[in-house]
Amino acid sequence: MWYVMPYARVSVCHTSMTTEKYLIASALIMDGDIILTTDNRALSTLCVPGDHTHAMLCLNTADVPMCGQMTHDGYGEVSFAEACFHSSRVVILRCPMFDWEYIDVVVNKCRSFKGTAYDTDFSFQNGKSYCSELIYQADVERRLNVVPSRAWGTGQPVVTPDDLAASNVIVIYDSDKPD
């Protein structure tokens, strides 16, 4: 199931992320920004509670903006454009407590997860990771002030994309909000 779900789609049509929206977002994104996405046509979206179903970190904006993320394949890097065009909604968050020196720390910590497996159990800090936990772990000084949720059933701590949205961040862009 875990190997099929990420590829299952309700529709083969394009998402609502238009080129115009992408151009606005790409002009605003900066290194260290957190990107939350939702793909309403992905079957996996039905399994993730909350407004946002995926989280990634902008690693750099030089040339082609790239994002670090955890997917079912483990840690990987994807262009911001690809992330946008696979999403129905894109939200860019910026932590005012991230100065340029600390952004380097966060980006390097994020990249240190290369080779890390995806955590299908969503167990907190177990050597594996999932998308929003990757960002939580990259923030080594906890400047985001994330308050983890409690997982259904087990009560164990879990960091969701919505927990990141509720942390010490400013919304820079939301593709669902008019300008």
C-alpha positions in Angstrom: 0.0 0.0 0.0 2.8 2.5 0.9 4.4 1.9 -2.4 1.3 2.4 -4.5 -0.5 5.2 -2.6 2.0 8.0 -3.6 1.3 7.4 -7.2 -2.5 7.0 -7.1 -4.4 10.0 -8.5 -8.1 10.8 -8.6 -7.6 12.7 -11.8 -5.1 13.0 -14.6 -5.9 16.7 -15.1 -3.5 19.5 -14.2 -3.6 20.9 -10.7 -4.9 24.4 -10.1 -1.3 25.8 -9.7 -1.1 28.0 -12.8 2.1 29.4 -14.3 1.0 32.9 -13.1 0.7 31.6 -9.5 4.1 29.9 -9.9 5.8 33.0 -11.1 4.5 35.0 -8.2 5.6 32.3 -5.7 9.0 31.9 -7.3 9.7 35.6 -7.1 8.9 35.6 -3.3 10.6 32.4 -2.1 13.9 32.6 -0.3 16.5 30.2 1.1 15.2 28.6 4.4 11.6 29.1 3.6 9.2 26.3 4.4 6.9 25.2 1.6 3.6 23.5 2.5 1.7 21.8 -0.3 -1.6 20.0 -0.9 -2.5 18.0 -4.0 -6.3 17.5 -3.9 -6.0 14.9 -6.7 -3.6 12.6 -4.8 -5.2 9.7 -3.0 -2.6 10.1 -0.2 -4.2 13.5 0.6 -7.2 11.8 1.9 -5.1 10.0 4.5 -3.4 13.1 5.9 -5.5 15.2 8.3 -5.3 19.0 8.2 -5.1 21.8 5.6 -1.6 20.9 4.3 -0.4 17.4 3.4 3.3 17.9 2.6 6.2 20.0 3.8 9.6 20.8 2.3 12.4 23.3 2.9 13.8 25.7 0.3 17.5 24.9 0.1 18.6 27.6 -2.3 17.2 30.0 -4.8 20.2 30.4 -7.0 19.5 29.4 -10.7 16.7 26.8 -10.1 15.2 27.0 -6.7 15.5 23.6 -5.0 13.7 22.1 -2.0 14.6 19.3 0.4 11.9 16.8 1.2 11.1 13.4 2.6 8.9 11.2 0.4 8.2 7.5 0.3 11.6 7.2 -1.5 13.4 8.9 1.5 15.2 12.2 1.4 15.4 13.9 -2.0 15.6 17.3 -3.6 13.1 18.6 -6.0 12.8 21.9 -8.0 10.4 24.4 -6.6 8.7 24.4 -10.0 8.1 20.6 -9.9 6.7 20.9 -6.4 4.4 23.6 -7.4 3.0 22.0 -10.5 2.2 18.8 -8.6 0.2 20.8 -6.1 -3.3 22.2 -5.8 -2.1 24.6 -3.1 1.3 26.0 -2.2 2.0 28.0 0.9 5.4 29.7 1.6 6.2 30.3 5.2 9.2 32.3 6.6 10.5 32.2 10.1 11.6 35.7 11.3 14.0 34.1 13.7 16.0 32.5 10.8 18.9 34.9 10.0 21.2 34.1 7.1 23.8 32.4 9.2 21.2 30.2 10.8 19.6 29.4 7.4 22.9 27.9 6.4 22.8 25.7 9.5 19.2 24.6 8.7 19.9 23.9 5.0 23.0 21.9 5.9 21.2 19.9 8.5 18.3 19.2 6.1 20.8 17.9 3.5 22.4 15.7 6.1 19.3 13.5 5.9 20.4 12.2 2.5 20.2 8.4 2.6 17.6 8.5 5.4 14.6 6.3 5.0 11.0 7.5 5.1 9.2 6.8 8.4 6.0 5.0 7.6 5.3 4.6 11.3 5.6 8.4 11.9 7.5 7.6 15.1 9.2 10.7 16.4 13.0 11.0 16.2 13.7 7.3 15.4 16.5 7.6 12.8 13.9 7.8 10.0 11.9 10.8 9.0 8.8 12.1 7.3 8.3 15.4 5.5 7.4 17.8 8.4 9.7 16.0 10.9 12.6 16.7 8.4 12.0 20.5 8.9 11.6 20.1 12.6 14.9 18.2 12.9 16.7 20.7 10.6 15.7 23.5 13.0 18.4 22.4 15.5 17.9 25.4 17.8 14.1 25.1 17.7 13.6 28.7 16.5 10.3 27.7 14.9 8.8 27.0 18.3 6.8 24.0 16.8 4.4 22.4 19.2 4.1 18.7 18.1 0.6 17.2 17.9 -0.3 13.9 19.4 -0.8 11.0 17.0 -4.2 9.4 16.9 -4.4 6.2 18.9 -0.9 6.1 20.3 -0.7 9.6 21.7 3.0 9.9 20.7 4.3 13.2 19.5 4.1 13.9 15.7 5.0 17.0 13.8 2.4 17.7 11.0 2.5 20.3 8.2 -0.2 22.1 10.1 2.0 22.2 13.2 4.6 24.0 11.1 2.0 26.5 9.8 1.0 27.2 13.4 4.6 27.8 14.5 6.7 31.0 14.6 6.3 31.8 10.9 4.9 34.4 8.6 2.8 33.5 5.5 4.7 34.9 2.5 2.4 33.4 -0.1 -0.7 31.2 -0.3 -1.9 30.2 -3.8 -5.4 29.9 -2.5 -5.6 33.5 -1.3 -6.2 36.5 -3.6 -3.5 39.1 -3.7 
